[in-house]
């Protein structure tokens, strides 16, 4: 979950994107990550939040995708 737009994490508010993204381990080395960018991205007919993270240990970059829970009721 969260690794692609099709499998985005469901969240209640945009304010939880960065704390949630930084709570997830690096998918490559399991190290701690930091959010380098938090943006909005269009995917099919919805807008998702994307947290671009960088691992503090190995330097790998990864995107985590988030969908606002109330957005599900508006589609």
Secondary structure, DSSP 8 states (H G I E B T S, - for coil): --SSGGG-EEES-GGGHHHHHHHS--TTT---EEEEEEEEEEETTEEEEEEEEEETTT--EEEEEEEEHHHHHH-
